[in-house]
């Protein structure tokens, strides 16, 4: 109420396995590591962009988007009076092949994905290159690639219903 979000925030104390979390935009949890792993598939099934803050424990091989440690004086668990805060954003599913036409010709993008970490290649005008500076945060995706004779291609967009809508820029030979 003090922060002015009382009408937008709801707190529940329930059995996690029986609670419908499908409408959540933000989740904050403090669960043991093995329980985090049990609920990870349900969390990853939430809509992309859903934010999650976990206290002290992560989700196995899913790396946090942001992680920091803070002082926690009087914390009854642990020896160092510290708390680890882990922040995650549920990513869109983008793995696979994407094809489109643009001012530079036909483009083919092949992506592999492990949670929000993406790798892949882009083919422009028959020339292929690895993507650089890949970012995937919720619905937002961006990457660059230097293809052919040093032409830098920059892509950024949002994932919508099995499509990506966005912006493409290219800079001449470097």
N, CA, C and O of each residue as an XYZ file, in Angstrom:
696
protein
N       0.833     -1.191      0.000
C       0.000      0.000      0.000
C       0.874      1.248      0.000
O       0.567      2.224     -0.686
N       1.967      1.219      0.772
C       2.867      2.359      0.836
C       3.464      2.699     -0.520
O       3.650      3.872     -0.843
N       3.763      1.682     -1.312
C       4.367      1.872     -2.630
C       3.328      2.171     -3.712
O       3.695      2.449     -4.853
N       2.042      2.118     -3.372
C       1.001      2.434     -4.336
C       0.669      1.313     -5.313
O       0.114      1.566     -6.383
N       1.000      0.088     -4.959
C       0.715     -1.037     -5.866
C      -0.243     -2.058     -5.248
O      -0.359     -3.179     -5.742
N      -0.908     -1.681     -4.198
C      -1.784     -2.623     -3.493
C      -2.849     -3.217     -4.401
O      -3.228     -4.376     -4.226
N      -3.334     -2.455     -5.358
C      -4.376     -2.979     -6.255
C      -3.787     -3.835     -7.379
O      -4.541     -4.430     -8.148
N      -2.457     -3.911     -7.489
C      -1.824     -4.695     -8.555
C      -1.052     -5.903     -8.029
O      -0.579     -6.712     -8.827
N      -0.914     -6.044     -6.745
C      -0.127     -7.135     -6.175
C      -1.016     -8.053     -5.339
O      -1.901     -7.603     -4.611
N      -0.756     -9.344     -5.467
C      -1.496    -10.339     -4.692
C      -0.472    -11.294     -4.097
O       0.443    -11.737     -4.791
N      -0.618    -11.606     -2.838
C       0.278    -12.534     -2.169
C      -0.521    -13.754     -1.743
O      -1.605    -13.636     -1.172
N       0.031    -14.931     -2.029
C      -0.634    -16.176     -1.670
C       0.296    -17.020     -0.815
O       1.511    -17.033     -1.014
N      -0.294    -17.718      0.132
C       0.415    -18.765      0.863
C      -0.412    -20.021      0.620
O      -1.435    -20.252      1.264
N       0.069    -20.837     -0.341
C      -0.690    -22.009     -0.788
C       0.255    -23.148     -1.121
O       1.476    -22.992     -1.120
N      -0.340    -24.297     -1.405
C       0.417    -25.433     -1.911
C       0.807    -25.106     -3.349
O      -0.061    -24.963     -4.210
N       2.085    -24.988     -3.606
C       2.579    -24.595     -4.917
C       2.137    -25.548     -6.022
O       1.860    -25.117     -7.141
N       2.070    -26.830     -5.713
C       1.726    -27.824     -6.725
C       0.241    -27.799     -7.097
O      -0.148    -28.376     -8.112
N      -0.586    -27.141     -6.290
C      -2.020    -27.066     -6.574
C      -2.470    -25.664     -6.974
O      -3.659    -25.431     -7.192
N      -1.533    -24.741     -7.068
C      -1.879    -23.356     -7.368
C      -1.658    -23.060     -8.852
O      -0.615    -23.397     -9.414
N      -2.641    -22.434     -9.472
C      -2.533    -22.021    -10.869
C      -1.704    -20.741    -10.927
O      -2.126    -19.702    -10.417
N      -0.533    -20.814    -11.544
C       0.337    -19.641    -11.662
C       0.339    -19.084    -13.091
O       1.127    -18.192    -13.404
N      -0.523    -19.595    -13.941
C      -0.486    -19.259    -15.369
C      -0.732    -17.780    -15.670
O      -0.326    -17.303    -16.729
N      -1.378    -17.051    -14.778
C      -1.659    -15.642    -15.035
C      -0.626    -14.710    -14.402
O      -0.764    -13.489    -14.478
N       0.389    -15.268    -13.791
C       1.385    -14.454    -13.090
C       2.245    -13.655    -14.067
O       2.641    -14.163    -15.116
N       2.526    -12.414    -13.716
C       3.484    -11.559    -14.438
C       4.813    -11.538    -13.713
O       5.875    -11.427    -14.327
N       4.735    -11.646    -12.382
C       5.915    -11.607    -11.525
C       5.740    -12.671    -10.450
O       4.682    -12.773     -9.828
N       6.772    -13.452    -10.241
C       6.778    -14.436     -9.150
C       7.988    -14.175     -8.281
O       9.068    -13.872     -8.788
N       7.820    -14.288     -6.995
C       8.956    -14.255     -6.089
C       8.853    -15.495     -5.223
O       7.811    -15.774     -4.629
N       9.949    -16.234     -5.159
C       9.906    -17.515     -4.452
C      11.141    -17.704     -3.577
O      12.199    -17.125     -3.823
N      10.974    -18.524     -2.561
C      12.076    -18.923     -1.694
C      11.873    -20.413     -1.440
O      11.278    -20.820     -0.443
N      12.383    -21.209     -2.367
C      12.214    -22.659     -2.313
C      13.580    -23.338     -2.305
O      14.580    -22.749     -2.716
N      13.608    -24.564     -1.841
C      14.849    -25.330     -1.860
C      15.223    -25.696     -3.295
O      14.343    -25.768     -4.152
N      16.507    -25.931     -3.580
C      16.959    -26.195     -4.950
C      16.198    -27.316     -5.647
O      15.866    -27.186     -6.825
N      15.915    -28.403     -4.957
C      15.212    -29.521     -5.615
C      13.766    -29.159     -5.943
O      13.211    -29.666     -6.918
N      13.152    -28.292     -5.143
C      11.783    -27.849     -5.436
C      11.814    -26.886     -6.629
O      10.927    -26.931     -7.481
N      12.821    -26.023     -6.693
C      12.970    -25.147     -7.855
C      13.037    -25.965     -9.142
O      12.407    -25.611    -10.139
N      13.793    -27.050     -9.121
C      13.898    -27.903    -10.311
C      12.562    -28.560    -10.645
O      12.240    -28.760    -11.817
N      11.790    -28.893     -9.621
C      10.474    -29.510     -9.856
C       9.506    -28.529    -10.521
O       8.712    -28.932    -11.371
N       9.561    -27.245    -10.147
C       8.611    -26.272    -10.689
C       9.151    -25.544    -11.926
O       8.415    -24.793    -12.566
N      10.395    -25.753    -12.261
C      10.988    -25.057    -13.413
C      10.181    -25.241    -14.705
O       9.970    -24.256    -15.413
N       9.718    -26.457    -15.048
C       8.928    -26.586    -16.281
C       7.654    -25.735    -16.258
O       7.259    -25.189    -17.288
N       7.018    -25.620    -15.110
C       5.802    -24.789    -15.011
C       6.135    -23.319    -15.190
O       5.372    -22.575    -15.806
N       7.262    -22.903    -14.658
C       7.660    -21.502    -14.776
C       8.046    -21.182    -16.219
O       7.662    -20.139    -16.747
N       8.801    -22.073    -16.856
C       9.194    -21.843    -18.243
C       8.001    -21.883    -19.201
O       8.094    -21.388    -20.324
N       6.892    -22.464    -18.771
C       5.675    -22.504    -19.590
C       4.858    -21.217    -19.468
O       3.890    -21.029    -20.204
N       5.240    -20.331    -18.545
C       4.539    -19.051    -18.409
C       4.826    -18.180    -19.626
O       5.752    -18.457    -20.389
N       4.036    -17.136    -19.804
C       4.224    -16.294    -20.985
C       5.600    -15.629    -20.939
O       6.068    -15.223    -19.875
N       6.243    -15.522    -22.104
C       7.543    -14.855    -22.155
C       7.458    -13.455    -21.557
O       6.458    -12.754    -21.710
N       8.504    -13.076    -20.890
C       8.537    -11.774    -20.234
C       8.142    -11.836    -18.775
O       8.344    -10.869    -18.041
N       7.574    -12.968    -18.333
C       7.241    -13.117    -16.914
C       8.536    -13.033    -16.114
O       9.533    -13.671    -16.453
N       8.505    -12.238    -15.051
C       9.695    -12.040    -14.226
C       9.625    -12.899    -12.980
O       8.558    -13.122    -12.409
N      10.788    -13.371    -12.577
C      10.884    -14.276    -11.434
C      12.071    -13.868    -10.582
O      13.176    -13.671    -11.089
N      11.837    -13.744     -9.291
C      12.916    -13.492     -8.348
C      12.967    -14.666     -7.395
O      11.980    -14.996     -6.738
N      14.130    -15.294     -7.327
C      14.325    -16.423     -6.431
C      15.342    -16.034     -5.367
O      16.356    -15.397     -5.650
N      15.046    -16.431     -4.151
C      15.895    -16.113     -3.013
C      16.810    -17.295     -2.729
O      16.333    -18.394     -2.444
N      18.094    -17.086     -2.802
C      19.168    -18.016     -2.442
C      19.432    -19.159     -3.420
O      20.582    -19.579     -3.552
N      18.424    -19.673     -4.106
C      18.640    -20.873     -4.914
C      18.182    -20.669     -6.356
O      17.170    -20.022     -6.627
N      18.964    -21.246     -7.273
C      18.672    -21.133     -8.691
C      17.855    -22.296     -9.217
O      17.241    -23.042     -8.454
N      17.859    -22.438    -10.538
C      17.055    -23.431    -11.241
C      17.937    -24.351    -12.074
O      17.683    -24.556    -13.261
N      18.973    -24.903    -11.451
C      19.854    -25.819    -12.160
C      20.612    -25.104    -13.249
O      21.221    -24.061    -13.011
N      20.576    -25.670    -14.468
C      21.357    -25.095    -15.567
C      20.735    -23.845    -16.190
O      21.335    -23.260    -17.091
N      19.553    -23.418    -15.739
C      18.979    -22.163    -16.218
C      19.684    -21.024    -15.491
O      19.473    -20.839    -14.293
N      20.523    -20.254    -16.195
C      21.247    -19.183    -15.506
C      20.355    -17.969    -15.282
O      19.492    -17.673    -16.108
N      20.557    -17.265    -14.173
C      19.770    -16.056    -13.947
C      20.195    -14.953    -14.913
O      21.331    -14.938    -15.386
N      19.281    -14.035    -15.201
C      19.619    -12.859    -16.008
C      20.460    -11.888    -15.187
O      21.352    -11.224    -15.713
N      20.166    -11.815    -13.898
C      20.913    -10.969    -12.969
C      21.019    -11.725    -11.650
O      20.079    -12.397    -11.228
N      22.174    -11.603    -11.009
C      22.376    -12.232     -9.700
C      23.233    -11.309     -8.846
O      24.226    -10.754     -9.315
N      22.841    -11.154     -7.599
C      23.681    -10.393     -6.672
C      23.485    -10.917     -5.256
O      22.521    -11.621     -4.954
N      24.428    -10.550     -4.401
C      24.381    -10.946     -2.996
C      24.240     -9.680     -2.164
O      24.849     -8.650     -2.451
N      23.420     -9.789     -1.130
C      23.212     -8.630     -0.263
C      23.304     -9.052      1.198
O      23.077    -10.212      1.543
N      23.638     -8.096      2.040
C      23.699     -8.365      3.478
C      22.303     -8.690      3.987
O      21.315     -8.093      3.559
N      22.235     -9.653      4.912
C      20.962    -10.043      5.516
C      21.171    -10.238      7.017
O      21.141    -11.365      7.511
N      21.381     -9.140      7.738
C      21.608     -9.255      9.176
C      20.434     -9.946      9.867
O      19.273     -9.627      9.608
N      20.740    -10.867     10.722
C      19.699    -11.589     11.451
C      19.097    -12.748     10.676
O      18.152    -13.374     11.154
N      19.611    -13.048      9.508
C      19.085    -14.164      8.725
C      19.290    -15.454      9.513
O      20.412    -15.764      9.916
N      18.209    -16.208      9.737
C      18.311    -17.388     10.593
C      18.943    -18.611      9.907
O      19.264    -19.590     10.581
N      19.126    -18.568      8.583
C      19.680    -19.714      7.872
C      21.031    -19.318      7.287
O      21.217    -18.179      6.859
N      21.975    -20.264      7.271
C      23.288    -19.978      6.709
C      24.201    -19.360      7.746
O      23.776    -18.977      8.836
N      25.478    -19.272      7.375
C      26.465    -18.787      8.349
C      26.946    -17.371      8.087
O      27.490    -16.731      8.987
N      26.757    -16.869      6.871
C      27.403    -15.609      6.523
C      26.497    -14.377      6.551
O      26.937    -13.287      6.188
N      25.238    -14.531      6.976
C      24.317    -13.393      7.074
C      24.190    -12.657      5.729
O      24.143    -11.428      5.675
N      24.139    -13.438      4.663
C      24.003    -12.906      3.307
C      22.843    -13.611      2.616
O      22.493    -14.739      2.963
N      22.255    -12.939      1.643
C      21.217    -13.544      0.808
C      21.596    -13.349     -0.646
O      22.078    -12.288     -1.043
N      21.368    -14.395     -1.435
C      21.592    -14.313     -2.865
C      20.231    -14.042     -3.512
O      19.235    -14.683     -3.176
N      20.202    -13.090     -4.437
C      18.986    -12.753     -5.160
C      19.227    -13.087     -6.631
O      20.198    -12.624     -7.229
N      18.334    -13.896     -7.208
C      18.468    -14.325     -8.599
C      17.236    -13.869     -9.370
O      16.107    -14.153     -8.971
N      17.454    -13.163    -10.474
C      16.381    -12.592    -11.276
C      16.364    -13.280    -12.643
O      17.398    -13.390    -13.302
N      15.194    -13.736    -13.057
C      15.010    -14.442    -14.322
C      13.885    -13.783    -15.109
O      12.967    -13.201    -14.531
N      13.965    -13.881    -16.437
C      12.870    -13.489    -17.307
C      12.570    -14.693    -18.190
O      13.464    -15.210    -18.860
N      11.325    -15.140    -18.195
C      10.944    -16.299    -19.004
C      11.167    -15.945    -20.482
O      10.604    -14.967    -20.974
N      11.986    -16.738    -21.190
C      12.276    -16.413    -22.586
C      11.245    -16.982    -23.563
O      10.568    -17.969    -23.272
N      11.142    -16.338    -24.725
C      10.364    -16.904    -25.830
C      11.104    -18.122    -26.358
O      12.306    -18.274    -26.145
N      10.380    -18.975    -27.040
C      11.007    -20.123    -27.694
C      11.364    -19.705    -29.119
O      10.477    -19.445    -29.932
N      12.659    -19.640    -29.420
C      13.096    -19.150    -30.730
C      13.969    -20.146    -31.486
O      14.377    -19.867    -32.614
N      14.262    -21.292    -30.895
C      15.123    -22.263    -31.570
C      14.489    -22.713    -32.880
O      13.273    -22.887    -32.967
N      15.325    -22.899    -33.893
C      14.835    -23.373    -35.183
C      15.299    -22.475    -36.301
O      16.243    -21.700    -36.146
N      14.625    -22.584    -37.434
C      15.009    -21.826    -38.623
C      13.975    -20.737    -38.909
O      12.771    -20.996    -38.895
N      14.451    -19.527    -39.165
C      13.633    -18.370    -39.476
C      14.085    -17.848    -40.844
O      15.286    -17.731    -41.088
N      13.156    -17.540    -41.723
C      13.487    -17.061    -43.059
C      12.635    -15.831    -43.359
O      11.448    -15.796    -43.033
N      13.251    -14.813    -43.986
C      12.518    -13.615    -44.378
C      13.253    -12.913    -45.518
O      14.411    -13.204    -45.818
N      12.539    -11.983    -46.135
C      13.131    -11.161    -47.189
C      13.186     -9.729    -46.703
O      12.276     -9.253    -46.024
N      14.263     -9.047    -47.058
C      14.433     -7.655    -46.657
C      15.211     -6.906    -47.708
O      15.465     -7.430    -48.792
N      15.597     -5.668    -47.393
C      16.306     -4.852    -48.371
C      17.630     -5.472    -48.824
O      18.092     -5.200    -49.932
N      18.235     -6.294    -47.984
C      19.506     -6.914    -48.344
C      19.344     -8.254    -49.036
O      20.341     -8.928    -49.300
N      18.121     -8.661    -49.337
C      17.890     -9.941    -49.989
C      17.180    -10.914    -49.067
O      16.403    -10.523    -48.196
N      17.465    -12.192    -49.279
C      16.844    -13.232    -48.450
C      17.751    -13.551    -47.273
O      18.971    -13.641    -47.410
N      17.134    -13.717    -46.122
C      17.847    -14.003    -44.879
C      17.385    -15.351    -44.346
O      16.209    -15.704    -44.439
N      18.327    -16.094    -43.789
C      17.987    -17.348    -43.106
C      18.730    -17.352    -41.776
O      19.951    -17.197    -41.728
N      17.996    -17.528    -40.732
C      18.558    -17.532    -39.377
C      18.305    -18.894    -38.768
O      17.171    -19.371    -38.753
N      19.352    -19.523    -38.267
C      19.215    -20.798    -37.566
C      19.680    -20.603    -36.135
O      20.819    -20.208    -35.888
N      18.790    -20.884    -35.195
C      19.078    -20.644    -33.786
C      19.009    -21.923    -32.971
O      18.162    -22.788    -33.196
N      19.920    -22.013    -32.025
C      19.859    -23.015    -30.966
C      19.635    -22.248    -29.678
O      20.061    -21.100    -29.546
N      18.969    -22.883    -28.732
C      18.572    -22.170    -27.526
C      18.720    -23.045    -26.301
O      18.334    -24.214    -26.305
N      19.279    -22.471    -25.259
C      19.289    -23.064    -23.929
C      18.779    -21.962    -22.998
O      19.531    -21.078    -22.588
N      17.504    -22.033    -22.679
C      16.846    -21.008    -21.872
C      16.953    -19.670    -22.610
O      16.500    -19.580    -23.751
N      17.541    -18.612    -21.995
C      17.636    -17.321    -22.667
C      18.938    -17.177    -23.461
O      19.163    -16.139    -24.083
N      19.778    -18.176    -23.449
C      21.045    -18.137    -24.191
C      20.814    -18.686    -25.596
O      20.344    -19.811    -25.765
N      21.152    -17.869    -26.612
C      20.970    -18.310    -27.991
C      22.297    -18.234    -28.739
O      23.129    -17.363    -28.486
N      22.465    -19.168    -29.662
C      23.595    -19.182    -30.578
C      23.040    -19.527    -31.941
O      21.931    -20.047    -32.057
N      23.817    -19.234    -32.979
C      23.346    -19.611    -34.297
C      24.098    -18.938    -35.410
O      25.144    -18.322    -35.208
N      23.533    -19.073    -36.600
C      24.114    -18.477    -37.802
C      23.035    -17.763    -38.581
O      21.850    -18.080    -38.482
N      23.474    -16.789    -39.360
C      22.575    -16.094    -40.272
C      23.211    -16.152    -41.656
O      24.423    -16.004    -41.808
N      22.375    -16.370    -42.649
C      22.830    -16.391    -44.034
C      22.175    -15.212    -44.753
O      20.954    -15.059    -44.745
N      23.023    -14.379    -45.378
C      22.556    -13.206    -46.102
C      23.151    -13.271    -47.500
O      24.372    -13.320    -47.652
N      22.307    -13.273    -48.516
C      22.796    -13.318    -49.889
C      23.697    -14.509    -50.157
O      24.657    -14.399    -50.919
N      23.401    -15.649    -49.540
C      24.193    -16.857    -49.742
C      25.450    -16.938    -48.904
O      26.165    -17.937    -48.977
N      25.749    -15.911    -48.103
C      26.941    -15.911    -47.241
C      26.512    -16.089    -45.797
O      25.582    -15.438    -45.321
N      27.203    -16.978    -45.114
C      26.803    -17.378    -43.759
C      27.814    -16.884    -42.732
O      29.016    -16.839    -42.995
N      27.303    -16.511    -41.546
C      28.178    -16.076    -40.448
C      27.523    -16.404    -39.119
O      26.300    -16.500    -39.012
N      28.363    -16.573    -38.111
C      27.865    -16.787    -36.746
C      27.272    -15.488    -36.221
O      27.759    -14.401    -36.535
N      26.218    -15.606    -35.421
C      25.647    -14.403    -34.818
C      26.544    -13.967    -33.658
O      27.191    -14.786    -33.005
N      26.561    -12.664    -33.425
C      27.334    -12.060    -32.347
C      26.387    -11.261    -31.454
O      25.307    -10.851    -31.881
N      26.806    -11.051    -30.219
C      26.040    -10.252    -29.249
C      24.574    -10.673    -29.172
O      23.693     -9.813    -29.171
N      24.289    -11.983    -29.108
C      22.881    -12.402    -29.050
C      22.254    -12.047    -27.708
O      22.877    -12.204    -26.658
N      21.024    -11.571    -27.756
C      20.255    -11.240    -26.557
C      18.844    -11.774    -26.729
O      18.223    -11.577    -27.774
N      18.342    -12.444    -25.714
C      16.947    -12.867    -25.681
C      16.425    -12.594    -24.287
O      16.853    -13.221    -23.319
N      15.493    -11.650    -24.189
C      14.883    -11.298    -22.913
C      13.380    -11.265    -23.114
O      12.842    -10.329    -23.705
N      12.707    -12.294    -22.619
C      11.265    -12.375    -22.814
C      10.944    -12.487    -24.291
O      11.362    -13.439    -24.949
N      10.195    -11.511    -24.822
C       9.838    -11.475    -26.237
C      10.908    -10.794    -27.095
O      10.880    -10.912    -28.320
N      11.840    -10.091    -26.474
C      12.803     -9.273    -27.215
C      14.028    -10.081    -27.623
O      14.599    -10.814    -26.816
N      14.428     -9.938    -28.894
C      15.581    -10.650    -29.429
C      16.423     -9.673    -30.246
O      15.891     -8.814    -30.950
N      17.744     -9.816    -30.142
C      18.639     -9.018    -30.972
C      19.944     -9.774    -31.162
O      20.326    -10.610    -30.342
N      20.614     -9.462    -32.256
C      21.926    -10.040    -32.538
C      22.543     -9.256    -33.688
O      21.877     -8.463    -34.353
N      23.835     -9.500    -33.903
C      24.558     -8.910    -35.014
C      25.302    -10.016    -35.736
O      25.469    -11.113    -35.204
N      25.747     -9.726    -36.949
C      26.586    -10.654    -37.698
C      27.364     -9.877    -38.740
O      26.841     -8.955    -39.366
N      28.616    -10.257    -38.919
C      29.429     -9.683    -39.989
C      29.462    -10.720    -41.092
O      30.032    -11.799    -40.927
N      28.845    -10.388    -42.224
C      28.678    -11.335    -43.320
C      29.397    -10.807    -44.557
O      29.402     -9.607    -44.829
N      29.996    -11.718    -45.287
C      30.603    -11.344    -46.574
C      31.807    -10.452    -46.407
O      32.730    -10.775    -45.659
N      31.804     -9.334    -47.097
C      32.953     -8.426    -47.137
C      32.943     -7.430    -45.987
O      33.131     -6.234    -46.211
N      32.734     -7.883    -44.797
C      32.785     -7.012    -43.630
C      31.531     -6.209    -43.382
O      31.565     -5.252    -42.609
N      30.428     -6.561    -44.008
C      29.183     -5.832    -43.781
C      28.569     -6.309    -42.467
O      28.316     -7.499    -42.277
N      28.337     -5.360    -41.570
C      27.733     -5.677    -40.270
C      26.229     -5.542    -40.374
O      25.704     -4.503    -40.775
N      25.546     -6.615    -40.004
C      24.085     -6.643    -40.017
C      23.611     -6.664    -38.563
O      24.106     -7.451    -37.756
N      22.662     -5.807    -38.237
C      22.097     -5.751    -36.889
C      20.605     -6.038    -36.978
O      19.897     -5.474    -37.813
N      20.143     -6.921    -36.107
C      18.746     -7.323    -36.077
C      18.222     -7.111    -34.662
O      18.907     -7.430    -33.691
N      17.020     -6.580    -34.542
C      16.364     -6.518    -33.230
C      14.862     -6.588    -33.460
O      14.345     -6.038    -34.432
N      14.179     -7.260    -32.569
C      12.742     -7.385    -32.739
C      12.071     -8.048    -31.555
O      12.673     -8.269    -30.505
N      10.790     -8.358    -31.764
C       9.966     -9.027    -30.754
C       9.335    -10.254    -31.377
O       8.962    -10.256    -32.549
N       9.225    -11.285    -30.580
C       8.617    -12.540    -31.029
C       7.112    -12.438    -30.806
O       6.659    -12.146    -29.699
N       6.334    -12.682    -31.878
C       4.879    -12.660    -31.824
C       4.351    -13.887    -32.538
O       4.639    -14.066    -33.721
N       3.601    -14.728    -31.879
C       2.903    -15.843    -32.525
C       3.714    -16.514    -33.625
O       3.298    -16.522    -34.783
N       4.843    -17.065    -33.283
C       5.701    -17.784    -34.233
C       6.267    -16.898    -35.339
O       6.596    -17.398    -36.415
N       6.385    -15.610    -35.098
C       7.019    -14.686    -36.038
C       7.851    -13.688    -35.235
O       7.626    -13.483    -34.042
N       8.811    -13.077    -35.914
C       9.603    -12.016    -35.294
C       9.386    -10.758    -36.129
O       9.600    -10.761    -37.341
N       8.963     -9.697    -35.476
C       8.779     -8.412    -36.133
C       9.821     -7.475    -35.564
O       9.962     -7.356    -34.347
N      10.563     -6.799    -36.458
C      11.595     -5.941    -35.919
C      12.271     -5.046    -36.925
O      11.704     -4.688    -37.957
N      13.508     -4.690    -36.594
C      14.294     -3.731    -37.344
C      15.585     -4.384    -37.794
O      16.200     -5.157    -37.061
N      15.987     -4.056    -39.025
C      17.232     -4.555    -39.587
C      18.054     -3.375    -40.062
O      17.544     -2.514    -40.779
N      19.329     -3.320    -39.670
C      20.232     -2.271    -40.120
C      21.492     -2.936    -40.656
O      21.894     -3.999    -40.181
N      22.109     -2.305    -41.645
C      23.404     -2.814    -42.108
C      24.339     -1.635    -42.278
O      23.926     -0.531    -42.633
N      25.616     -1.897    -42.015
C      26.647     -0.882    -42.177
C      27.659     -1.412    -43.187
O      28.005     -2.593    -43.162
N      28.128     -0.547    -44.068
C      29.031     -0.947    -45.149
C      30.280     -1.648    -44.688
O      30.503     -1.843    -43.493
N      31.094     -2.026    -45.654
C      32.325     -2.773    -45.388
C      33.188     -2.002    -44.395
O      33.313     -0.779    -44.465
N      33.783     -2.757    -43.464
C      34.615     -2.106    -42.445
C      36.070     -2.195    -42.831
O      36.933     -1.706    -42.102
